[in-house]
Amino acid sequence: MAEVAVQPEHTSKRKFKVKKNAPVHTRGINELYVDRTTPFPQQLERAWRVLTQGNLDHVVIHAIGPAMQRAINLALQLEARGEGMFASNVTTHTVHLHDDLTPLDDDEVPSSQTRKNSSIAIKVYRTLNVLSNTTNPSDTTG
């Protein structure tokens, strides 16, 4: 929730204090919302627990803006740690975020603005592929 004095495009020479509101989302037990403030190892362990403990077969990792890189890294780390046990499916979206504009002058009226931001949802799910020690029939050595 950053507050910054800005001059919106639809105004002329009026200054406002912007309160950036967090996006509204539902939170399920297998949904993880990644931000840049929570330590990465903590996010990785939570996602790993969801995938390996209990009876859930997938976790959905959500992020917006600058946290998208961290979400991608988290999904890749889960796949690597699972050694072929997990795969992922990625979708991207554009979300509309609403900011409250509080005027710095008392004679102005408070308003709001909408801005767009990129978002990502990564579904990391258990696969049926199990690593085995059998040899590939097309492998001919000798």
BAFI-3210 file (N, C-alpha, C; in Angstrom, 3 decimals, decimal comma, padded with zeros to 6 digits):
// residues 142
n [1|2|3|4|5|6|7|8|9|10|11|12|13|14|15|16|17|18|19|20|21|22|23|24|25|26|27|28|29|30|31|32|33|34|35|36|37|38|39|40|41|42|43|44|45|46|47|48|49|50|51|52|53|54|55|56|57|58|59|60|61|62|63|64|65|66|67|68|69|70|71|72|73|74|75|76|77|78|79|80|81|82|83|84|85|86|87|88|89|90|91|92|93|94|95|96|97|98|99|100|101|102|103|104|105|106|107|108|109|110|111|112|113|114|115|116|117|118|119|120|121|122|123|124|125|126|127|128|129|130|131|132|133|134|135|136|137|138|139|140|141|142]
n.u [000,824|001,421|001,892|001,759|002,391|000,750|-000,030|-002,841|-003,790|-006,250|-006,630|-005,818|-003,056|-003,722|-003,023|-002,689|-002,815|-001,922|-003,381|-002,542|-004,438|-004,567|-004,949|-008,081|-008,727|-009,577|-008,761|-007,590|-006,775|-004,858|-003,780|-001,374|-000,219|002,152|004,493|006,894|007,893|007,713|009,918|011,708|012,460|010,530|008,125|008,615|008,763|006,147|004,621|005,719|004,930|002,144|001,974|003,142|002,186|-000,834|-003,871|-003,895|-003,423|-002,307|-000,932|-001,652|000,026|000,052|000,764|001,490|002,708|005,967|006,462|006,074|008,319|009,457|007,434|007,563|010,133|009,697|007,899|009,547|011,555|010,075|009,421|012,006|012,861|011,072|011,936|010,908|008,407|006,501|004,712|003,984|001,556|000,976|-000,680|-001,373|-002,557|-004,282|-004,795|-007,099|-006,452|-007,502|-007,049|-007,109|-007,575|-006,590|-007,123|-004,643|-005,300|-007,855|-010,190|-010,749|-012,261|-012,285|-011,207|-010,940|-008,770|-008,161|-005,859|-003,833|-002,271|000,108|-000,455|000,117|-000,658|000,260|-000,079|001,031|001,316|000,837|002,286|001,791|004,045|006,637|009,854|011,932|014,115|014,297|015,423|015,416|013,733|014,570|017,147|020,150|022,957|026,196]
n.v [-001,171|001,586|005,068|007,851|011,067|012,197|013,331|012,853|011,823|012,799|015,191|018,660|020,123|019,441|017,903|014,710|012,230|008,947|005,893|002,721|-000,012|-003,407|-006,284|-007,998|-011,262|-014,755|-017,211|-020,364|-023,578|-024,764|-022,702|-020,278|-017,135|-015,153|-012,769|-010,042|-009,681|-011,781|-014,265|-016,244|-019,034|-019,748|-019,560|-021,555|-023,874|-023,963|-024,407|-026,878|-028,501|-028,501|-029,930|-032,426|-033,417|-034,515|-034,815|-033,395|-032,754|-030,731|-027,382|-023,927|-021,198|-017,799|-014,506|-010,999|-008,352|-007,284|-009,530|-011,728|-012,972|-014,225|-016,079|-017,744|-018,773|-020,158|-022,194|-023,582|-024,459|-026,209|-028,183|-029,118|-030,045|-032,098|-033,999|-034,944|-035,668|-033,696|-031,382|-028,386|-025,819|-022,865|-019,742|-016,454|-013,188|-010,022|-007,789|-005,563|-002,912|-000,951|002,309|004,580|008,030|010,664|014,026|016,586|019,153|020,767|021,581|019,936|016,983|013,620|010,860|008,034|005,779|003,520|001,021|-001,076|-004,275|-006,873|-010,376|-013,685|-017,141|-020,175|-023,533|-026,137|-029,498|-032,948|-035,536|-038,511|-039,674|-041,669|-042,001|-044,570|-047,453|-048,874|-049,795|-048,102|-049,434|-048,713|-048,148|-049,172|-050,635|-051,811]
n.w [000,000|-001,135|-000,863|-002,826|-004,087|-006,864|-010,171|-011,723|-015,068|-015,978|-014,757|-014,296|-013,177|-010,534|-007,416|-005,973|-003,356|-003,683|-002,922|-003,202|-003,677|-002,581|-004,721|-004,964|-003,938|-003,802|-001,366|-001,362|000,105|-001,448|-002,889|-003,591|-002,989|-004,282|-003,219|-003,111|-000,605|001,281|002,462|000,091|000,573|002,480|001,043|-000,841|000,772|001,799|-000,530|-001,268|000,891|000,516|-001,868|-001,257|001,157|002,681|000,701|-001,679|-005,108|-006,562|-006,739|-006,968|-008,086|-007,692|-008,943|-009,321|-011,424|-010,536|-008,944|-010,486|-011,625|-009,429|-008,869|-011,115|-010,775|-008,390|-009,209|-011,011|-009,260|-007,659|-009,547|-010,164|-007,674|-007,269|-009,042|-011,602|-010,806|-010,818|-012,909|-014,819|-015,614|-017,273|-017,114|-018,245|-017,383|-017,529|-014,989|-013,407|-011,368|-008,631|-007,513|-004,794|-004,836|-003,002|-002,520|-002,167|-001,661|000,210|-001,028|-003,149|-004,627|-003,491|-005,493|-007,749|-009,514|-012,213|-013,004|-015,092|-014,709|-015,167|-014,661|-013,353|-013,317|-012,122|-012,393|-010,606|-010,800|-009,842|-011,698|-013,694|-014,437|-013,469|-012,321|-013,396|-013,274|-015,564|-018,835|-021,956|-024,738|-027,293|-026,981|-027,971|-027,151|-027,521]
ca.u [000,000|002,280|001,201|002,612|001,703|000,791|-000,945|-003,511|-003,893|-007,515|-006,690|-004,822|-002,343|-004,198|-002,172|-003,388|-002,056|-002,452|-003,335|-002,659|-005,127|-004,171|-005,991|-008,993|-008,649|-009,988|-007,593|-007,845|-005,655|-003,827|-003,432|-000,275|-000,061|003,558|004,861|008,340|008,295|007,840|011,153|011,516|012,445|009,249|007,131|008,945|008,386|004,681|004,152|006,157|004,059|000,832|002,086|003,614|001,441|-002,271|-004,379|-004,022|-002,523|-001,760|-000,901|-001,721|000,872|-000,405|001,606|001,275|003,799|007,352|006,528|005,895|009,589|009,596|006,480|008,124|011,254|009,123|007,379|010,688|012,207|009,227|009,607|013,349|012,911|010,258|012,657|010,026|007,111|005,570|004,744|003,273|000,761|001,060|-001,580|-001,140|-003,743|-004,148|-005,745|-007,405|-006,262|-008,161|-006,318|-007,855|-006,873|-006,980|-006,543|-003,816|-006,034|-009,128|-011,334|-010,913|-013,077|-011,549|-011,625|-010,192|-008,305|-007,941|-004,658|-003,688|-001,019|000,215|-000,519|000,425|-001,150|001,006|-000,585|002,029|000,499|001,488|002,167|001,797|005,379|007,455|011,184|012,225|015,448|014,225|016,097|014,587|013,889|015,240|018,545|020,938|024,387|026,895]
ca.v [000,000|002,750|006,340|008,717|012,240|012,155|014,184|011,983|012,332|013,473|016,452|019,634|020,776|019,043|016,861|013,733|011,176|007,706|004,705|001,563|-001,100|-004,767|-006,948|-008,866|-012,634|-015,798|-017,985|-021,765|-024,228|-025,097|-021,512|-019,545|-015,805|-014,800|-011,357|-009,888|-009,446|-013,047|-014,950|-017,285|-020,395|-019,972|-019,817|-022,842|-024,927|-024,044|-025,062|-028,276|-029,192|-028,700|-030,962|-033,728|-033,868|-034,440|-035,486|-032,446|-033,146|-029,570|-026,075|-022,847|-020,088|-016,542|-013,328|-009,873|-007,399|-007,698|-010,819|-012,814|-013,672|-015,084|-017,178|-018,653|-019,446|-021,081|-023,350|-024,336|-025,107|-027,339|-029,234|-029,678|-030,763|-033,298|-034,924|-035,555|-036,011|-032,588|-030,588|-027,125|-025,214|-021,432|-018,808|-015,056|-012,350|-008,621|-007,481|-004,149|-002,526|000,317|003,143|005,706|009,300|011,638|015,309|017,277|020,383|020,458|021,934|018,941|015,817|012,355|010,055|006,790|005,495|002,115|000,760|-002,477|-004,908|-008,261|-011,390|-015,036|-018,244|-021,378|-024,733|-027,201|-030,672|-034,256|-036,261|-039,965|-040,141|-042,091|-042,378|-045,986|-047,881|-049,722|-049,221|-047,756|-050,482|-048,202|-047,994|-050,343|-050,454|-053,052]
ca.w [000,000|-001,249|-001,022|-003,601|-004,625|-008,326|-010,910|-012,682|-016,431|-016,238|-014,026|-014,726|-012,085|-009,209|-006,859|-005,151|-002,707|-004,223|-002,077|-004,083|-002,984|-002,957|-005,501|-004,216|-004,408|-002,867|-000,944|-001,073|000,786|-002,423|-003,655|-002,987|-003,570|-004,129|-003,246|-003,009|000,775|001,998|002,063|-000,917|001,136|003,162|000,004|-001,434|001,712|001,865|-001,751|-001,213|001,849|-000,109|-002,900|-000,787|002,327|002,458|-000,492|-002,786|-006,183|-007,264|-006,095|-007,943|-007,651|-008,295|-008,720|-010,235|-011,590|-010,301|-008,249|-011,454|-011,782|-008,254|-009,018|-012,116|-010,124|-007,413|-009,945|-011,535|-008,124|-007,273|-010,549|-010,009|-006,400|-007,419|-009,919|-012,588|-010,213|-011,013|-014,141|-014,593|-016,672|-017,007|-017,794|-017,909|-017,452|-017,164|-013,915|-013,211|-009,979|-008,323|-006,566|-004,225|-004,965|-001,977|-002,916|-001,181|-001,353|000,857|-001,864|-004,203|-004,305|-003,655|-006,642|-007,887|-010,869|-012,497|-013,798|-015,480|-014,346|-015,621|-013,606|-013,790|-012,486|-012,495|-011,735|-010,495|-010,493|-009,801|-012,955|-013,571|-014,806|-012,344|-012,788|-013,147|-013,660|-016,754|-019,995|-023,104|-025,749|-028,488|-026,610|-028,341|-026,890|-027,460]
c.u [000,883|001,432|002,161|001,789|001,869|-000,178|-001,602|-003,673|-005,149|-007,653|-005,647|-004,294|-002,909|-003,325|-002,966|-002,381|-002,723|-002,289|-003,590|-003,260|-004,640|-005,291|-006,823|-008,908|-009,154|-008,775|-008,028|-006,620|-004,534|-003,475|-002,400|-000,125|001,339|003,695|006,365|008,797|008,477|009,116|010,877|011,530|011,138|008,151|007,354|008,507|006,871|004,130|004,527|005,279|002,689|000,891|002,404|002,868|-000,047|-002,666|-004,603|-002,997|-001,956|-001,745|-000,942|-000,971|000,437|000,594|001,206|002,544|005,180|007,492|006,381|007,174|009,802|008,646|006,990|009,271|010,751|008,611|008,522|011,430|011,403|009,396|010,964|013,450|012,127|010,876|011,726|008,645|006,056|005,779|003,951|002,554|000,652|-000,005|-001,253|-002,427|-003,338|-005,215|-005,919|-007,321|-006,847|-007,384|-007,232|-006,993|-007,431|-006,335|-005,712|-004,432|-007,391|-010,333|-011,579|-011,712|-012,220|-012,084|-010,807|-009,738|-008,085|-006,693|-004,572|-002,314|-001,046|000,120|-000,248|-000,202|-000,464|000,445|000,519|001,275|001,335|001,234|002,135|003,151|006,172|008,798|011,441|013,621|015,428|014,893|015,106|014,792|014,619|016,729|019,303|022,394|025,062|027,356]
c.v [001,255|003,997|007,314|009,900|012,216|013,159|013,316|012,655|013,162|014,798|017,397|020,355|020,485|017,917|015,997|012,829|009,875|006,596|003,518|000,416|-002,449|-005,400|-007,871|-010,263|-013,587|-016,651|-019,394|-022,380|-024,563|-023,914|-020,706|-018,220|-015,310|-013,286|-011,255|-009,718|-010,732|-013,746|-016,126|-018,690|-020,731|-020,279|-021,188|-023,988|-025,073|-024,766|-026,548|-029,082|-029,467|-029,852|-032,343|-034,256|-033,727|-035,110|-034,521|-032,792|-031,969|-028,347|-025,034|-021,659|-018,850|-015,428|-012,241|-009,039|-007,983|-009,052|-011,998|-013,622|-014,643|-016,286|-018,205|-019,455|-020,491|-022,351|-024,210|-025,072|-026,325|-028,505|-029,909|-030,520|-032,073|-034,337|-035,678|-035,899|-034,930|-031,936|-029,318|-026,664|-023,735|-020,672|-017,398|-014,273|-010,885|-008,347|-005,968|-003,847|-001,142|001,045|004,256|006,958|010,277|012,968|015,918|018,620|020,013|020,734|020,944|017,744|014,549|011,580|008,765|006,659|004,000|001,993|-000,734|-002,982|-006,354|-009,196|-012,756|-016,022|-019,507|-022,541|-025,786|-028,430|-031,944|-034,961|-037,758|-040,540|-040,459|-042,516|-043,835|-046,308|-048,789|-049,019|-049,002|-048,823|-050,000|-047,964|-049,256|-050,026|-051,796|-053,548]
c.w [000,000|-001,439|-001,675|-004,078|-006,141|-008,901|-011,964|-014,040|-016,661|-015,477|-014,571|-013,489|-010,703|-008,713|-005,898|-004,461|-003,138|-003,194|-002,990|-003,286|-003,492|-003,772|-004,612|-004,803|-003,342|-002,548|-000,583|-000,422|-000,179|-003,328|-002,888|-003,721|-003,247|-004,169|-003,087|-001,569|001,580|001,536|001,126|-000,326|001,855|002,157|-000,634|-000,517|001,823|000,648|-001,743|-000,268|001,241|-001,107|-002,345|000,427|002,048|001,164|-001,656|-003,857|-006,969|-006,348|-007,209|-007,361|-008,420|-007,999|-009,701|-010,294|-011,342|-009,600|-009,213|-011,631|-010,624|-008,346|-010,027|-011,511|-009,127|-008,103|-010,485|-010,421|-007,658|-008,250|-010,396|-008,734|-006,473|-008,327|-010,871|-012,067|-010,477|-012,374|-013,873|-015,848|-016,331|-017,793|-017,325|-018,121|-017,290|-016,111|-013,837|-011,725|-009,763|-007,237|-006,073|-004,322|-003,929|-002,333|-001,779|-000,805|-000,775|-000,032|-003,007|-003,690|-004,463|-004,851|-006,665|-009,331|-010,998|-013,351|-014,078|-015,058|-014,841|-014,428|-014,221|-012,805|-013,004|-011,693|-011,781|-010,018|-010,546|-011,132|-012,677|-013,928|-013,551|-012,899|-012,445|-013,645|-014,883|-017,914|-021,117|-024,175|-026,998|-028,231|-026,992|-028,130|-027,010|-028,702]
res [m|a|e|v|a|v|q|p|e|h|t|s|k|r|k|f|k|v|k|k|n|a|p|v|h|t|r|g|i|n|e|l|y|v|d|r|t|t|p|f|p|q|q|l|e|r|a|w|r|v|l|t|q|g|n|l|d|h|v|v|i|h|a|i|g|p|a|m|q|r|a|i|n|l|a|l|q|l|e|a|r|g|e|g|m|f|a|s|n|v|t|t|h|t|v|h|l|h|d|d|l|t|p|l|d|d|d|e|v|p|s|s|q|t|r|k|n|s|s|i|a|i|k|v|y|r|t|l|n|v|l|s|n|t|t|n|p|s|d|t|t|g]
***
